[in-house]
Amino acid sequence: MTHSTRTVLLAQVFISAMMATLMTGVFGMLNLGPTSAFLAHWGGNILTAWPIAFVFSLGVGPIAFKLAHEINRLLP
């Protein structure tokens, strides 16, 4: 595994973990409010969401970078 590939994979691990934590936190708080029930379920929701977010990020990451590159190329 090259250094660049390892860096991209590690970045995807961190990005997916942060996004899973933030998204489950925001939507859990919106649905349940700042309650003990929210806190009791949040950890499990993160553990469920993280692997899904990681797989999705591997799929959409290259597409997002390609789109960003193409848009940036068109802008002055």
PQR file with spaces between the fields and no chain letter, atoms N, CA, C, O and H, PARSE charges and radii, in Angstrom:
ATOM       1  N    MET     1       0.851   -1.177    0.000 -0.4000 1.5000
ATOM       2  CA   MET     1       0.000    0.000    0.000 -0.0000 2.0000
ATOM       3  C    MET     1       0.897    1.240    0.000  0.5500 1.7000
ATOM       4  O    MET     1       1.809    1.363    0.817 -0.5500 1.4000
ATOM       5  N    THR     2       0.625    2.138   -0.915 -0.4000 1.5000
ATOM       6  CA   THR     2       1.443    3.344   -0.991 -0.0000 2.0000
ATOM       7  C    THR     2       1.060    4.319    0.117  0.5500 1.7000
ATOM       8  O    THR     2      -0.007    4.224    0.724 -0.5500 1.4000
ATOM       9  H    THR     2      -0.116    2.038   -1.579  0.4000 1.0000
ATOM      10  N    HIS     3       1.961    5.250    0.353 -0.4000 1.5000
ATOM      11  CA   HIS     3       1.711    6.270    1.370 -0.0000 2.0000
ATOM      12  C    HIS     3       0.451    7.072    1.041  0.5500 1.7000
ATOM      13  O    HIS     3      -0.342    7.383    1.929 -0.5500 1.4000
ATOM      14  H    HIS     3       2.828    5.327   -0.140  0.4000 1.0000
ATOM      15  N    SER     4       0.272    7.401   -0.235 -0.4000 1.5000
ATOM      16  CA   SER     4      -0.885    8.176   -0.673 -0.0000 2.0000
ATOM      17  C    SER     4      -2.185    7.401   -0.454  0.5500 1.7000
ATOM      18  O    SER     4      -3.166    7.970    0.025 -0.5500 1.4000
ATOM      19  H    SER     4       0.917    7.148   -0.956  0.4000 1.0000
ATOM      20  N    THR     5      -2.205    6.128   -0.794 -0.4000 1.5000
ATOM      21  CA   THR     5      -3.390    5.299   -0.605 -0.0000 2.0000
ATOM      22  C    THR     5      -3.729    5.174    0.871  0.5500 1.7000
ATOM      23  O    THR     5      -4.894    5.268    1.260 -0.5500 1.4000
ATOM      24  H    THR     5      -1.408    5.665   -1.183  0.4000 1.0000
ATOM      25  N    ARG     6      -2.708    4.960    1.688 -0.4000 1.5000
ATOM      26  CA   ARG     6      -2.920    4.851    3.137 -0.0000 2.0000
ATOM      27  C    ARG     6      -3.477    6.149    3.697  0.5500 1.7000
ATOM      28  O    ARG     6      -4.358    6.129    4.556 -0.5500 1.4000
ATOM      29  H    ARG     6      -1.763    4.883    1.372  0.4000 1.0000
ATOM      30  N    THR     7      -2.971    7.275    3.217 -0.4000 1.5000
ATOM      31  CA   THR     7      -3.448    8.576    3.685 -0.0000 2.0000
ATOM      32  C    THR     7      -4.914    8.780    3.324  0.5500 1.7000
ATOM      33  O    THR     7      -5.696    9.259    4.146 -0.5500 1.4000
ATOM      34  H    THR     7      -2.256    7.292    2.518  0.4000 1.0000
ATOM      35  N    VAL     8      -5.288    8.420    2.101 -0.4000 1.5000
ATOM      36  CA   VAL     8      -6.685    8.561    1.675 -0.0000 2.0000
ATOM      37  C    VAL     8      -7.593    7.673    2.513  0.5500 1.7000
ATOM      38  O    VAL     8      -8.656    8.114    2.950 -0.5500 1.4000
ATOM      39  H    VAL     8      -4.653    8.031    1.434  0.4000 1.0000
ATOM      40  N    LEU     9      -7.189    6.429    2.744 -0.4000 1.5000
ATOM      41  CA   LEU     9      -8.005    5.521    3.555 -0.0000 2.0000
ATOM      42  C    LEU     9      -8.136    6.011    4.994  0.5500 1.7000
ATOM      43  O    LEU     9      -9.222    5.962    5.572 -0.5500 1.4000
ATOM      44  H    LEU     9      -6.325    6.071    2.389  0.4000 1.0000
ATOM      45  N    LEU    10      -7.040    6.480    5.568 -0.4000 1.5000
ATOM      46  CA   LEU    10      -7.106    7.020    6.931 -0.0000 2.0000
ATOM      47  C    LEU    10      -7.997    8.257    6.997  0.5500 1.7000
ATOM      48  O    LEU    10      -8.765    8.431    7.943 -0.5500 1.4000
ATOM      49  H    LEU    10      -6.158    6.520    5.098  0.4000 1.0000
ATOM      50  N    ALA    11      -7.889    9.104    5.992 -0.4000 1.5000
ATOM      51  CA   ALA    11      -8.757   10.279    5.946 -0.0000 2.0000
ATOM      52  C    ALA    11     -10.219    9.862    5.878  0.5500 1.7000
ATOM      53  O    ALA    11     -11.066   10.473    6.529 -0.5500 1.4000
ATOM      54  H    ALA    11      -7.266    8.963    5.223  0.4000 1.0000
ATOM      55  N    GLN    12     -10.527    8.820    5.090 -0.4000 1.5000
ATOM      56  CA   GLN    12     -11.907    8.339    4.994 -0.0000 2.0000
ATOM      57  C    GLN    12     -12.391    7.764    6.323  0.5500 1.7000
ATOM      58  O    GLN    12     -13.557    7.928    6.683 -0.5500 1.4000
ATOM      59  H    GLN    12      -9.839    8.324    4.561  0.4000 1.0000
ATOM      60  N    VAL    13     -11.503    7.095    7.050 -0.4000 1.5000
ATOM      61  CA   VAL    13     -11.867    6.590    8.380 -0.0000 2.0000
ATOM      62  C    VAL    13     -12.233    7.751    9.297  0.5500 1.7000
ATOM      63  O    VAL    13     -13.261    7.715    9.972 -0.5500 1.4000
ATOM      64  H    VAL    13     -10.556    6.962    6.757  0.4000 1.0000
ATOM      65  N    PHE    14     -11.388    8.782    9.318 -0.4000 1.5000
ATOM      66  CA   PHE    14     -11.648    9.936   10.189 -0.0000 2.0000
ATOM      67  C    PHE    14     -12.888   10.710    9.753  0.5500 1.7000
ATOM      68  O    PHE    14     -13.713   11.085   10.585 -0.5500 1.4000
ATOM      69  H    PHE    14     -10.553    8.811    8.770  0.4000 1.0000
ATOM      70  N    ILE    15     -13.019   10.949    8.452 -0.4000 1.5000
ATOM      71  CA   ILE    15     -14.169   11.696    7.950 -0.0000 2.0000
ATOM      72  C    ILE    15     -15.464   10.947    8.246  0.5500 1.7000
ATOM      73  O    ILE    15     -16.430   11.543    8.723 -0.5500 1.4000
ATOM      74  H    ILE    15     -12.349   10.644    7.775  0.4000 1.0000
ATOM      75  N    SER    16     -15.490    9.656    7.969 -0.4000 1.5000
ATOM      76  CA   SER    16     -16.712    8.883    8.206 -0.0000 2.0000
ATOM      77  C    SER    16     -17.041    8.801    9.691  0.5500 1.7000
ATOM      78  O    SER    16     -18.214    8.847   10.062 -0.5500 1.4000
ATOM      79  H    SER    16     -14.705    9.172    7.582  0.4000 1.0000
ATOM      80  N    ALA    17     -16.035    8.681   10.543 -0.4000 1.5000
ATOM      81  CA   ALA    17     -16.280    8.647   11.992 -0.0000 2.0000
ATOM      82  C    ALA    17     -16.853    9.974   12.480  0.5500 1.7000
ATOM      83  O    ALA    17     -17.808   10.000   13.256 -0.5500 1.4000
ATOM      84  H    ALA    17     -15.082    8.643   10.242  0.4000 1.0000
ATOM      85  N    MET    18     -16.260   11.078   12.018 -0.4000 1.5000
ATOM      86  CA   MET    18     -16.753   12.392   12.438 -0.0000 2.0000
ATOM      87  C    MET    18     -18.164   12.641   11.925  0.5500 1.7000
ATOM      88  O    MET    18     -19.017   13.140   12.659 -0.5500 1.4000
ATOM      89  H    MET    18     -15.484   11.057   11.388  0.4000 1.0000
ATOM      90  N    MET    19     -18.409   12.295   10.668 -0.4000 1.5000
ATOM      91  CA   MET    19     -19.736   12.521   10.100 -0.0000 2.0000
ATOM      92  C    MET    19     -20.782   11.632   10.775  0.5500 1.7000
ATOM      93  O    MET    19     -21.886   12.096   11.062 -0.5500 1.4000
ATOM      94  H    MET    19     -17.716   11.889   10.072  0.4000 1.0000
ATOM      95  N    ALA    20     -20.458   10.374   11.031 -0.4000 1.5000
ATOM      96  CA   ALA    20     -21.406    9.484   11.707 -0.0000 2.0000
ATOM      97  C    ALA    20     -21.722   10.004   13.106  0.5500 1.7000
ATOM      98  O    ALA    20     -22.876    9.993   13.534 -0.5500 1.4000
ATOM      99  H    ALA    20     -19.561    9.998   10.799  0.4000 1.0000
ATOM     100  N    THR    21     -20.696   10.457   13.810 -0.4000 1.5000
ATOM     101  CA   THR    21     -20.902   10.991   15.163 -0.0000 2.0000
ATOM     102  C    THR    21     -21.763   12.246   15.135  0.5500 1.7000
ATOM     103  O    THR    21     -22.714   12.374   15.907 -0.5500 1.4000
ATOM     104  H    THR    21     -19.759   10.466   13.462  0.4000 1.0000
ATOM     105  N    LEU    22     -21.425   13.165   14.246 -0.4000 1.5000
ATOM     106  CA   LEU    22     -22.175   14.422   14.170 -0.0000 2.0000
ATOM     107  C    LEU    22     -23.609   14.215   13.685  0.5500 1.7000
ATOM     108  O    LEU    22     -24.542   14.780   14.254 -0.5500 1.4000
ATOM     109  H    LEU    22     -20.653   13.061   13.619  0.4000 1.0000
ATOM     110  N    MET    23     -23.787   13.419   12.651 -0.4000 1.5000
ATOM     111  CA   MET    23     -25.133   13.235   12.096 -0.0000 2.0000
ATOM     112  C    MET    23     -26.046   12.480   13.061  0.5500 1.7000
ATOM     113  O    MET    23     -27.201   12.863   13.246 -0.5500 1.4000
ATOM     114  H    MET    23     -23.029   12.959   12.189  0.4000 1.0000
ATOM     115  N    THR    24     -25.539   11.411   13.677 -0.4000 1.5000
ATOM     116  CA   THR    24     -26.384   10.699   14.646 -0.0000 2.0000
ATOM     117  C    THR    24     -26.663   11.573   15.855  0.5500 1.7000
ATOM     118  O    THR    24     -27.738   11.493   16.451 -0.5500 1.4000
ATOM     119  H    THR    24     -24.600   11.099   13.527  0.4000 1.0000
ATOM     120  N    GLY    25     -25.692   12.412   16.222 -0.4000 1.5000
ATOM     121  CA   GLY    25     -25.907   13.321   17.342 -0.0000 2.0000
ATOM     122  C    GLY    25     -26.958   14.369   17.042  0.5500 1.7000
ATOM     123  O    GLY    25     -27.848   14.610   17.857 -0.5500 1.4000
ATOM     124  H    GLY    25     -24.820   12.478   15.738  0.4000 1.0000
ATOM     125  N    VAL    26     -26.864   14.990   15.884 -0.4000 1.5000
ATOM     126  CA   VAL    26     -27.827   16.035   15.506 -0.0000 2.0000
ATOM     127  C    VAL    26     -29.232   15.458   15.385  0.5500 1.7000
ATOM     128  O    VAL    26     -30.175   15.991   15.969 -0.5500 1.4000
ATOM     129  H    VAL    26     -26.141   14.794   15.222  0.4000 1.0000
ATOM     130  N    PHE    27     -29.376   14.373   14.632 -0.4000 1.5000
ATOM     131  CA   PHE    27     -30.716   13.830   14.436 -0.0000 2.0000
ATOM     132  C    PHE    27     -31.264   13.150   15.681  0.5500 1.7000
ATOM     133  O    PHE    27     -32.472   13.170   15.915 -0.5500 1.4000
ATOM     134  H    PHE    27     -28.610   13.940   14.157  0.4000 1.0000
ATOM     135  N    GLY    28     -30.403   12.556   16.470 -0.4000 1.5000
ATOM     136  CA   GLY    28     -30.864   12.002   17.744 -0.0000 2.0000
ATOM     137  C    GLY    28     -31.350   13.094   18.677  0.5500 1.7000
ATOM     138  O    GLY    28     -32.362   12.932   19.357 -0.5500 1.4000
ATOM     139  H    GLY    28     -29.421   12.540   16.280  0.4000 1.0000
ATOM     140  N    MET    29     -30.630   14.208   18.711 -0.4000 1.5000
ATOM     141  CA   MET    29     -31.024   15.334   19.559 -0.0000 2.0000
ATOM     142  C    MET    29     -32.337   15.943   19.052  0.5500 1.7000
ATOM     143  O    MET    29     -33.192   16.317   19.854 -0.5500 1.4000
ATOM     144  H    MET    29     -29.807   14.340   18.158  0.4000 1.0000
ATOM     145  N    LEU    30     -32.501   16.044   17.744 -0.4000 1.5000
ATOM     146  CA   LEU    30     -33.748   16.585   17.193 -0.0000 2.0000
ATOM     147  C    LEU    30     -34.935   15.683   17.523  0.5500 1.7000
ATOM     148  O    LEU    30     -36.028   16.168   17.816 -0.5500 1.4000
ATOM     149  H    LEU    30     -31.806   15.740   17.092  0.4000 1.0000
ATOM     150  N    ASN    31     -34.719   14.380   17.474 -0.4000 1.5000
ATOM     151  CA   ASN    31     -35.821   13.442   17.725 -0.0000 2.0000
ATOM     152  C    ASN    31     -36.124   13.255   19.201  0.5500 1.7000
ATOM     153  O    ASN    31     -37.292   13.192   19.586 -0.5500 1.4000
ATOM     154  H    ASN    31     -33.832   13.985   17.235  0.4000 1.0000
ATOM     155  N    LEU    32     -35.101   13.165   20.030 -0.4000 1.5000
ATOM     156  CA   LEU    32     -35.309   12.826   21.439 -0.0000 2.0000
ATOM     157  C    LEU    32     -35.061   13.980   22.400  0.5500 1.7000
ATOM     158  O    LEU    32     -35.492   13.942   23.553 -0.5500 1.4000
ATOM     159  H    LEU    32     -34.152   13.215   19.718  0.4000 1.0000
ATOM     160  N    GLY    33     -34.360   15.013   21.918 -0.4000 1.5000
ATOM     161  CA   GLY    33     -33.997   16.111   22.808 -0.0000 2.0000
ATOM     162  C    GLY    33     -32.816   15.698   23.681  0.5500 1.7000
ATOM     163  O    GLY    33     -32.346   14.562   23.613 -0.5500 1.4000
ATOM     164  H    GLY    33     -34.010   15.044   20.982  0.4000 1.0000
ATOM     165  N    PRO    34     -32.342   16.634   24.501 -0.5600 1.5000
ATOM     166  CA   PRO    34     -31.183   16.339   25.366  0.2800 2.0000
ATOM     167  C    PRO    34     -31.585   15.497   26.582  0.5500 1.7000
ATOM     168  O    PRO    34     -31.628   15.990   27.709 -0.5500 1.4000
ATOM     169  N    THR    35     -31.872   14.242   26.332 -0.4000 1.5000
ATOM     170  CA   THR    35     -32.347   13.354   27.395 -0.0000 2.0000
ATOM     171  C    THR    35     -31.372   12.203   27.609  0.5500 1.7000
ATOM     172  O    THR    35     -30.449   11.993   26.822 -0.5500 1.4000
ATOM     173  H    THR    35     -31.837   13.841   25.417  0.4000 1.0000
ATOM     174  N    SER    36     -31.594   11.474   28.675 -0.4000 1.5000
ATOM     175  CA   SER    36     -30.764   10.298   28.924 -0.0000 2.0000
ATOM     176  C    SER    36     -31.036    9.214   27.884  0.5500 1.7000
ATOM     177  O    SER    36     -30.154    8.407   27.591 -0.5500 1.4000
ATOM     178  H    SER    36     -32.343   11.645   29.314  0.4000 1.0000
ATOM     179  N    ALA    37     -32.244    9.185   27.325 -0.4000 1.5000
ATOM     180  CA   ALA    37     -32.558    8.214   26.267 -0.0000 2.0000
ATOM     181  C    ALA    37     -31.703    8.486   25.027  0.5500 1.7000
ATOM     182  O    ALA    37     -31.226    7.558   24.374 -0.5500 1.4000
ATOM     183  H    ALA    37     -32.961    9.841   27.563  0.4000 1.0000
ATOM     184  N    PHE    38     -31.518    9.760   24.716 -0.4000 1.5000
ATOM     185  CA   PHE    38     -30.662   10.128   23.589 -0.0000 2.0000
ATOM     186  C    PHE    38     -29.251    9.613   23.819  0.5500 1.7000
ATOM     187  O    PHE    38     -28.672    8.968   22.944 -0.5500 1.4000
ATOM     188  H    PHE    38     -31.905   10.514   25.247  0.4000 1.0000
ATOM     189  N    LEU    39     -28.695    9.892   24.989 -0.4000 1.5000
ATOM     190  CA   LEU    39     -27.327    9.468   25.286 -0.0000 2.0000
ATOM     191  C    LEU    39     -27.192    7.948   25.293  0.5500 1.7000
ATOM     192  O    LEU    39     -26.160    7.413   24.888 -0.5500 1.4000
ATOM     193  H    LEU    39     -29.165   10.416   25.700  0.4000 1.0000
ATOM     194  N    ALA    40     -28.230    7.255   25.752 -0.4000 1.5000
ATOM     195  CA   ALA    40     -28.185    5.794   25.815 -0.0000 2.0000
ATOM     196  C    ALA    40     -28.145    5.174   24.418  0.5500 1.7000
ATOM     197  O    ALA    40     -27.541    4.119   24.229 -0.5500 1.4000
ATOM     198  H    ALA    40     -29.068    7.690   26.081  0.4000 1.0000
ATOM     199  N    HIS    41     -28.774    5.810   23.455 -0.4000 1.5000
ATOM     200  CA   HIS    41     -28.841    5.253   22.105 -0.0000 2.0000
ATOM     201  C    HIS    41     -27.763    5.793   21.168  0.5500 1.7000
ATOM     202  O    HIS    41     -27.481    5.184   20.137 -0.5500 1.4000
ATOM     203  H    HIS    41     -29.265    6.667   23.609  0.4000 1.0000
ATOM     204  N    TRP    42     -27.168    6.911   21.510 -0.4000 1.5000
ATOM     205  CA   TRP    42     -26.240    7.569   20.600 -0.0000 2.0000
ATOM     206  C    TRP    42     -25.040    6.689   20.255  0.5500 1.7000
ATOM     207  O    TRP    42     -24.677    6.568   19.085 -0.5500 1.4000
ATOM     208  H    TRP    42     -27.397    7.406   22.348  0.4000 1.0000
ATOM     209  N    GLY    43     -24.429    6.079   21.257 -0.4000 1.5000
ATOM     210  CA   GLY    43     -23.251    5.239   21.020 -0.0000 2.0000
ATOM     211  C    GLY    43     -23.540    4.089   20.068  0.5500 1.7000
ATOM     212  O    GLY    43     -22.752    3.817   19.162 -0.5500 1.4000
ATOM     213  H    GLY    43     -24.724    6.177   22.208  0.4000 1.0000
ATOM     214  N    GLY    44     -24.647    3.424   20.266 -0.4000 1.5000
ATOM     215  CA   GLY    44     -25.027    2.329   19.377 -0.0000 2.0000
ATOM     216  C    GLY    44     -25.308    2.812   17.968  0.5500 1.7000
ATOM     217  O    GLY    44     -24.981    2.139   16.991 -0.5500 1.4000
ATOM     218  H    GLY    44     -25.287    3.645   21.002  0.4000 1.0000
ATOM     219  N    ASN    45     -25.920    3.992   17.873 -0.4000 1.5000
ATOM     220  CA   ASN    45     -26.194    4.555   16.552 -0.0000 2.0000
ATOM     221  C    ASN    45     -24.901    4.897   15.816  0.5500 1.7000
ATOM     222  O    ASN    45     -24.802    4.703   14.604 -0.5500 1.4000
ATOM     223  H    ASN    45     -26.185    4.539   18.667  0.4000 1.0000
ATOM     224  N    ILE    46     -23.919    5.401   16.544 -0.4000 1.5000
ATOM     225  CA   ILE    46     -22.621    5.709   15.922 -0.0000 2.0000
ATOM     226  C    ILE    46     -21.986    4.424   15.394  0.5500 1.7000
ATOM     227  O    ILE    46     -21.475    4.396   14.274 -0.5500 1.4000
ATOM     228  H    ILE    46     -23.999    5.558   17.528  0.4000 1.0000
ATOM     229  N    LEU    47     -22.016    3.368   16.196 -0.4000 1.5000
ATOM     230  CA   LEU    47     -21.400    2.103   15.781 -0.0000 2.0000
ATOM     231  C    LEU    47     -22.097    1.488   14.570  0.5500 1.7000
ATOM     232  O    LEU    47     -21.469    0.782   13.781 -0.5500 1.4000
ATOM     233  H    LEU    47     -22.431    3.392   17.106  0.4000 1.0000
ATOM     234  N    THR    48     -23.391    1.755   14.424 -0.4000 1.5000
ATOM     235  CA   THR    48     -24.116    1.290   13.250 -0.0000 2.0000
ATOM     236  C    THR    48     -23.825    2.167   12.041  0.5500 1.7000
ATOM     237  O    THR    48     -23.633    1.665   10.933 -0.5500 1.4000
ATOM     238  H    THR    48     -23.901    2.329   15.064  0.4000 1.0000
ATOM     239  N    ALA    49     -23.793    3.485   12.256 -0.4000 1.5000
ATOM     240  CA   ALA    49     -23.645    4.435   11.150 -0.0000 2.0000
ATOM     241  C    ALA    49     -22.221    4.492   10.606  0.5500 1.7000
ATOM     242  O    ALA    49     -22.033    4.704    9.408 -0.5500 1.4000
ATOM     243  H    ALA    49     -23.949    3.893   13.155  0.4000 1.0000
ATOM     244  N    TRP    50     -21.216    4.308   11.460 -0.4000 1.5000
ATOM     245  CA   TRP    50     -19.834    4.492   11.027 -0.0000 2.0000
ATOM     246  C    TRP    50     -19.428    3.581    9.865  0.5500 1.7000
ATOM     247  O    TRP    50     -18.923    4.085    8.861 -0.5500 1.4000
ATOM     248  H    TRP    50     -21.369    4.136   12.434  0.4000 1.0000
ATOM     249  N    PRO    51     -19.629    2.263    9.958 -0.5600 1.5000
ATOM     250  CA   PRO    51     -19.212    1.420    8.822  0.2800 2.0000
ATOM     251  C    PRO    51     -19.978    1.755    7.544  0.5500 1.7000
ATOM     252  O    PRO    51     -19.422    1.687    6.448 -0.5500 1.4000
ATOM     253  N    ILE    52     -21.252    2.116    7.685 -0.4000 1.5000
ATOM     254  CA   ILE    52     -22.046    2.489    6.513 -0.0000 2.0000
ATOM     255  C    ILE    52     -21.480    3.764    5.906  0.5500 1.7000
ATOM     256  O    ILE    52     -21.308    3.854    4.691 -0.5500 1.4000
ATOM     257  H    ILE    52     -21.704    2.171    8.575  0.4000 1.0000
ATOM     258  N    ALA    53     -21.190    4.754    6.753 -0.4000 1.5000
ATOM     259  CA   ALA    53     -20.616    6.012    6.267 -0.0000 2.0000
ATOM     260  C    ALA    53     -19.261    5.776    5.612  0.5500 1.7000
ATOM     261  O    ALA    53     -18.941    6.417    4.611 -0.5500 1.4000
ATOM     262  H    ALA    53     -21.330    4.681    7.740  0.4000 1.0000
ATOM     263  N    PHE    54     -18.461    4.866    6.163 -0.4000 1.5000
ATOM     264  CA   PHE    54     -17.148    4.580    5.588 -0.0000 2.0000
ATOM     265  C    PHE    54     -17.279    3.999    4.179  0.5500 1.7000
ATOM     266  O    PHE    54     -16.597    4.444    3.256 -0.5500 1.4000
ATOM     267  H    PHE    54     -18.720    4.346    6.976  0.4000 1.0000
ATOM     268  N    VAL    55     -18.147    3.018    4.017 -0.4000 1.5000
ATOM     269  CA   VAL    55     -18.337    2.402    2.698 -0.0000 2.0000
ATOM     270  C    VAL    55     -18.876    3.435    1.704  0.5500 1.7000
ATOM     271  O    VAL    55     -18.410    3.506    0.567 -0.5500 1.4000
ATOM     272  H    VAL    55     -18.702    2.657    4.767  0.4000 1.0000
ATOM     273  N    PHE    56     -19.851    4.230    2.132 -0.4000 1.5000
ATOM     274  CA   PHE    56     -20.394    5.265    1.247 -0.0000 2.0000
ATOM     275  C    PHE    56     -19.330    6.290    0.882  0.5500 1.7000
ATOM     276  O    PHE    56     -19.270    6.741   -0.262 -0.5500 1.4000
ATOM     277  H    PHE    56     -20.230    4.173    3.055  0.4000 1.0000
ATOM     278  N    SER    57     -18.490    6.660    1.845 -0.4000 1.5000
ATOM     279  CA   SER    57     -17.463    7.669    1.556 -0.0000 2.0000
ATOM     280  C    SER    57     -16.448    7.150    0.548  0.5500 1.7000
ATOM     281  O    SER    57     -15.931    7.920   -0.261 -0.5500 1.4000
ATOM     282  H    SER    57     -18.539    6.293    2.774  0.4000 1.0000
ATOM     283  N    LEU    58     -16.157    5.847    0.588 -0.4000 1.5000
ATOM     284  CA   LEU    58     -15.259    5.265   -0.408 -0.0000 2.0000
ATOM     285  C    LEU    58     -15.873    5.333   -1.807  0.5500 1.7000
ATOM     286  O    LEU    58     -15.165    5.485   -2.802 -0.5500 1.4000
ATOM     287  H    LEU    58     -16.578    5.221    1.246  0.4000 1.0000
ATOM     288  N    GLY    59     -17.196    5.219   -1.866 -0.4000 1.5000
ATOM     289  CA   GLY    59     -17.874    5.271   -3.153 -0.0000 2.0000
ATOM     290  C    GLY    59     -18.048    6.682   -3.686  0.5500 1.7000
ATOM     291  O    GLY    59     -17.807    6.940   -4.865 -0.5500 1.4000
ATOM     292  H    GLY    59     -17.772    5.096   -1.057  0.4000 1.0000
ATOM     293  N    VAL    60     -18.464    7.592   -2.821 -0.4000 1.5000
ATOM     294  CA   VAL    60     -18.758    8.948   -3.300 -0.0000 2.0000
ATOM     295  C    VAL    60     -17.537    9.854   -3.267  0.5500 1.7000
ATOM     296  O    VAL    60     -17.526   10.884   -3.941 -0.5500 1.4000
ATOM     297  H    VAL    60     -18.660    7.383   -1.863  0.4000 1.0000
ATOM     298  N    GLY    61     -16.519    9.505   -2.512 -0.4000 1.5000
ATOM     299  CA   GLY    61     -15.319   10.333   -2.430 -0.0000 2.0000
ATOM     300  C    GLY    61     -14.681   10.604   -3.780  0.5500 1.7000
ATOM     301  O    GLY    61     -14.456   11.764   -4.124 -0.5500 1.4000
ATOM     302  H    GLY    61     -16.527    8.668   -1.964  0.4000 1.0000
ATOM     303  N    PRO    62     -14.380    9.567   -4.560 -0.5600 1.5000
ATOM     304  CA   PRO    62     -13.784    9.812   -5.874  0.2800 2.0000
ATOM     305  C    PRO    62     -14.689   10.638   -6.797  0.5500 1.7000
ATOM     306  O    PRO    62     -14.206   11.471   -7.564 -0.5500 1.4000
ATOM     307  N    ILE    63     -15.994   10.400   -6.717 -0.4000 1.5000
ATOM     308  CA   ILE    63     -16.931   11.176   -7.536 -0.0000 2.0000
ATOM     309  C    ILE    63     -16.896   12.642   -7.118  0.5500 1.7000
ATOM     310  O    ILE    63     -16.867   13.530   -7.969 -0.5500 1.4000
ATOM     311  H    ILE    63     -16.386    9.723   -6.094  0.4000 1.0000
ATOM     312  N    ALA    64     -16.898   12.897   -5.812 -0.4000 1.5000
ATOM     313  CA   ALA    64     -16.869   14.278   -5.311 -0.0000 2.0000
ATOM     314  C    ALA    64     -15.581   14.983   -5.722  0.5500 1.7000
ATOM     315  O    ALA    64     -15.620   16.147   -6.120 -0.5500 1.4000
ATOM     316  H    ALA    64     -16.922   12.175   -5.120  0.4000 1.0000
ATOM     317  N    PHE    65     -14.450   14.306   -5.635 -0.4000 1.5000
ATOM     318  CA   PHE    65     -13.188   14.918   -6.039 -0.0000 2.0000
ATOM     319  C    PHE    65     -13.163   15.199   -7.543  0.5500 1.7000
ATOM     320  O    PHE    65     -12.646   16.228   -7.978 -0.5500 1.4000
ATOM     321  H    PHE    65     -14.418   13.360   -5.312  0.4000 1.0000
ATOM     322  N    LYS    66     -13.720   14.285   -8.327 -0.4000 1.5000
ATOM     323  CA   LYS    66     -13.765   14.494   -9.778 -0.0000 2.0000
ATOM     324  C    LYS    66     -14.654   15.687  -10.112  0.5500 1.7000
ATOM     325  O    LYS    66     -14.282   16.530  -10.929 -0.5500 1.4000
ATOM     326  H    LYS    66     -14.139   13.449   -7.974  0.4000 1.0000
ATOM     327  N    LEU    67     -15.823   15.761   -9.486 -0.4000 1.5000
ATOM     328  CA   LEU    67     -16.708   16.902   -9.711 -0.0000 2.0000
ATOM     329  C    LEU    67     -16.049   18.210   -9.292  0.5500 1.7000
ATOM     330  O    LEU    67     -16.128   19.204  -10.014 -0.5500 1.4000
ATOM     331  H    LEU    67     -16.125   15.076   -8.823  0.4000 1.0000
ATOM     332  N    ALA    68     -15.408   18.217   -8.148 -0.4000 1.5000
ATOM     333  CA   ALA    68     -14.733   19.428   -7.671 -0.0000 2.0000
ATOM     334  C    ALA    68     -13.631   19.844   -8.634  0.5500 1.7000
ATOM     335  O    ALA    68     -13.463   21.029   -8.922 -0.5500 1.4000
ATOM     336  H    ALA    68     -15.343   17.409   -7.562  0.4000 1.0000
ATOM     337  N    HIS    69     -12.877   18.862   -9.133 -0.4000 1.5000
ATOM     338  CA   HIS    69     -11.810   19.162  -10.083 -0.0000 2.0000
ATOM     339  C    HIS    69     -12.381   19.769  -11.363  0.5500 1.7000
ATOM     340  O    HIS    69     -11.853   20.757  -11.874 -0.5500 1.4000
ATOM     341  H    HIS    69     -13.014   17.899   -8.899  0.4000 1.0000
ATOM     342  N    GLU    70     -13.452   19.182  -11.874 -0.4000 1.5000
ATOM     343  CA   GLU    70     -14.059   19.679  -13.111 -0.0000 2.0000
ATOM     344  C    GLU    70     -14.640   21.080  -12.922  0.5500 1.7000
ATOM     345  O    GLU    70     -14.461   21.940  -13.785 -0.5500 1.4000
ATOM     346  H    GLU    70     -13.880   18.380  -11.458  0.4000 1.0000
ATOM     347  N    ILE    71     -15.321   21.318  -11.823 -0.4000 1.5000
ATOM     348  CA   ILE    71     -15.882   22.646  -11.567 -0.0000 2.0000
ATOM     349  C    ILE    71     -14.771   23.671  -11.394  0.5500 1.7000
ATOM     350  O    ILE    71     -14.855   24.782  -11.918 -0.5500 1.4000
ATOM     351  H    ILE    71     -15.466   20.619  -11.123  0.4000 1.0000
ATOM     352  N    ASN    72     -13.745   23.301  -10.670 -0.4000 1.5000
ATOM     353  CA   ASN    72     -12.612   24.217  -10.446 -0.0000 2.0000
ATOM     354  C    ASN    72     -11.925   24.543  -11.759  0.5500 1.7000
ATOM     355  O    ASN    72     -11.460   25.667  -11.952 -0.5500 1.4000
ATOM     356  H    ASN    72     -13.677   22.399  -10.245  0.4000 1.0000
ATOM     357  N    ARG    73     -11.854   23.579  -12.659 -0.4000 1.5000
ATOM     358  CA   ARG    73     -11.224   23.797  -13.961 -0.0000 2.0000
ATOM     359  C    ARG    73     -12.023   24.806  -14.793  0.5500 1.7000
ATOM     360  O    ARG    73     -11.445   25.560  -15.575 -0.5500 1.4000
ATOM     361  H    ARG    73     -12.231   22.666  -12.502  0.4000 1.0000
ATOM     362  N    LEU    74     -13.339   24.823  -14.627 -0.4000 1.5000
ATOM     363  CA   LEU    74     -14.195   25.720  -15.397 -0.0000 2.0000
ATOM     364  C    LEU    74     -14.230   27.146  -14.845  0.5500 1.7000
ATOM     365  O    LEU    74     -14.531   28.092  -15.572 -0.5500 1.4000
ATOM     366  H    LEU    74     -13.809   24.210  -13.991  0.4000 1.0000
ATOM     367  N    LEU    75     -13.926   27.288  -13.577 -0.4000 1.5000
ATOM     368  CA   LEU    75     -13.982   28.614  -12.947 -0.0000 2.0000
ATOM     369  C    LEU    75     -12.744   29.431  -13.280  0.5500 1.7000
ATOM     370  O    LEU    75     -11.652   28.886  -13.441 -0.5500 1.4000
ATOM     371  H    LEU    75     -13.682   26.519  -12.987  0.4000 1.0000
ATOM     372  N    PRO    76     -12.924   30.750  -13.383 -0.5600 1.5000
ATOM     373  CA   PRO    76     -11.752   31.606  -13.694  0.2800 2.0000
ATOM     374  C    PRO    76     -10.753   31.668  -12.550  0.5500 1.7000
ATOM     375  O    PRO    76      -9.728   32.340  -12.661 -0.5500 1.4000
